[in-house]
Amino acid sequence: MEIIRGFIQRKMVILLAAVVLVFFVLFNSGFFGGSDERVRVSCVGDSLTYGSGVIKTREMDSYPAQLQKKLGTSHLVSNFGVRNATASADGDVPYIESNAYKKSLESRPDIVILMLGTNDSKTYNWDAKSYEEGIRNLVQTYRNLNTKPTVYLMISPYCFSLDGSNIAEYQVQPKVVSGEIRDIVEKVASEEGVDVIDLYSVTVGHEKNYRDGIHFDAEGYKLIADYVYNIVK
């Protein structure tokens, strides 16, 4: 009987904790009639934001999902990632033509975390001028929203080819990501007055956390979430 009683007590404690957590989430979101006071974080990007590499568990393991866990109920983190998306309007999948882009503009963000570039580096997409125009336009558009969000521009993560060649999976060019794209991101961020989050330096040397030289496993996305958390918290 003591064992059963102890088991029931533990279950009750867990249930109570869950109820309290749900209450705080609903309270912060304005469910009980108040205003929604959560800090809104909109994560904008490509498959590295969407969560490719952990597709089956992306609601838990993508970097925005893991960032939500770390920030807690005081924040609302939304994932507006689009697989294959480019910053360039001339790319094969321009982000500005996606439904996710439209939703991100309507998300009333306090913070925007913008990361696009890996797909722009593909052999059939790469155009430095078009990329710079696209990423600058996105930064300016988000900064000019009515909520006047803080915009962070992220340098795309380290990537590599599995066979040691100059071309990685999906025709991504690692040297373009580490060179021209990085330079353009830093230039645009400086000229537009937004902060840079350098994911390249954070992820280089972590080959074990990649699925295909481009996308990450859960631990790889945790690495990104932890770094972003320390900047935006």
Helices and strands as residue ranges (DSSP letters): H 2-28, E 39-45, H 47-50, G 55-57, H 58-61, H 63-71, G 72-74, E 75-81, G 95-97, H 99-105, E 111-115, H 128-143, E 150-155, G 169-171, H 174-176, I 177-181, H 182-192, E 195-198, H 199-203, G 207-209, H 218-232
